[in-house]
Amino acid sequence: MVLDKRSNPVFKASEKKISVDPASVTLEATGGSEEVTVTASGEYEIGSAPAGFKVEATDKGVKISAGANSGSQKTGTLTLTLNADRSKTAKITITQNQKG
């Protein structure tokens, strides 16, 4: 057992944080998927997938996918929110190229 002999011990809470790598992904017009690594100090919530994209949780973070895009370029933002501190978020910009 270790006793803290300081008269006023200071306990510093671990910093609450969340980050993503990479912060933006681009999918080809033919469709496909990309995985984004999420580093978080605790559990987090994955926001709604932008229109035309599918998002699923993985062991390392999130997998973003889309089917073939027959129209114009699509873009959107996915927000991840740290459960322990809802003010801590990480955003992923998602783009899918247009066909052609």
C-alpha positions as CSV (number, residue, x, y, z in Angstrom):
1,M,0.0,0.0,0.0
2,V,1.2,3.5,-0.9
3,L,0.2,6.4,1.3
4,D,0.1,9.9,-0.2
5,K,2.0,12.1,2.3
6,R,1.0,15.4,0.7
7,S,-1.3,17.5,2.8
8,N,-3.4,18.4,-0.3
9,P,-3.2,15.6,-2.8
10,V,-4.2,16.6,-6.3
11,F,-6.2,14.1,-8.3
12,K,-6.3,14.9,-12.0
13,A,-9.1,13.4,-13.9
14,S,-8.1,11.9,-17.2
15,E,-8.9,14.1,-20.2
16,K,-12.0,13.3,-22.1
17,K,-11.3,13.3,-25.8
18,I,-12.3,11.7,-29.1
19,S,-10.5,11.9,-32.5
20,V,-10.6,10.3,-35.9
21,D,-8.0,9.3,-38.5
22,P,-8.5,10.2,-41.3
23,A,-10.9,13.1,-40.8
24,S,-12.2,12.8,-44.4
25,V,-12.8,10.0,-46.8
26,T,-13.5,9.9,-50.5
27,L,-15.3,6.9,-52.1
28,E,-15.2,6.2,-55.8
29,A,-18.3,6.6,-58.0
30,T,-18.4,2.8,-58.4
31,G,-19.0,2.4,-54.7
32,G,-16.9,0.9,-51.9
33,S,-15.9,1.5,-48.3
34,E,-13.3,3.1,-46.1
35,E,-12.5,2.5,-42.5
36,V,-11.8,5.3,-40.1
37,T,-9.9,4.7,-36.8
38,V,-11.5,6.3,-33.8
39,T,-9.5,7.1,-30.7
40,A,-11.7,7.9,-27.7
41,S,-11.3,8.1,-23.9
42,G,-14.5,6.1,-23.5
43,E,-17.7,5.0,-25.2
44,Y,-19.0,7.1,-28.0
45,E,-22.1,7.4,-30.1
46,I,-22.1,7.3,-33.9
47,G,-24.4,9.9,-35.5
48,S,-26.8,9.3,-38.4
49,A,-25.1,8.5,-41.7
50,P,-25.4,11.2,-44.3
51,A,-27.9,10.5,-47.2
52,G,-26.5,7.9,-49.6
53,F,-24.0,6.5,-47.2
54,K,-23.9,3.6,-44.7
55,V,-22.0,3.6,-41.5
56,E,-21.2,0.7,-39.2
57,A,-19.2,0.3,-36.0
58,T,-16.0,-1.8,-36.2
59,D,-13.4,-2.9,-33.7
60,K,-11.2,0.0,-34.7
61,G,-13.8,2.7,-35.3
62,V,-16.3,3.1,-38.2
63,K,-16.7,1.7,-41.7
64,I,-18.2,4.1,-44.2
65,S,-19.6,2.6,-47.4
66,A,-21.8,3.6,-50.4
67,G,-23.2,1.8,-53.4
68,A,-22.6,3.0,-57.0
69,N,-23.3,6.7,-57.5
70,S,-25.1,7.3,-60.8
71,G,-25.6,11.0,-60.2
72,S,-23.7,14.0,-59.1
73,Q,-21.1,14.1,-56.3
74,K,-22.4,13.4,-52.8
75,T,-21.0,14.8,-49.6
76,G,-21.9,14.8,-46.0
77,T,-20.6,14.9,-42.4
78,L,-20.7,12.1,-39.8
79,T,-20.4,13.2,-36.2
80,L,-19.2,11.0,-33.3
81,T,-20.0,12.1,-29.8
82,L,-18.2,11.1,-26.6
83,N,-20.8,9.7,-24.1
84,A,-18.9,10.9,-21.0
85,D,-18.8,14.5,-22.3
86,R,-21.3,15.3,-25.0
87,S,-19.5,18.5,-25.9
88,K,-16.6,16.4,-27.2
89,T,-17.1,15.4,-30.8
90,A,-15.2,14.3,-33.9
91,K,-16.4,14.9,-37.4
92,I,-15.7,12.9,-40.6
93,T,-16.3,14.5,-44.0
94,I,-17.5,12.0,-46.5
95,T,-17.5,12.5,-50.3
96,Q,-18.4,10.2,-53.1
97,N,-17.2,11.1,-56.6
98,Q,-19.7,11.5,-59.4
99,K,-19.9,9.0,-62.2
100,G,-18.0,9.8,-65.3
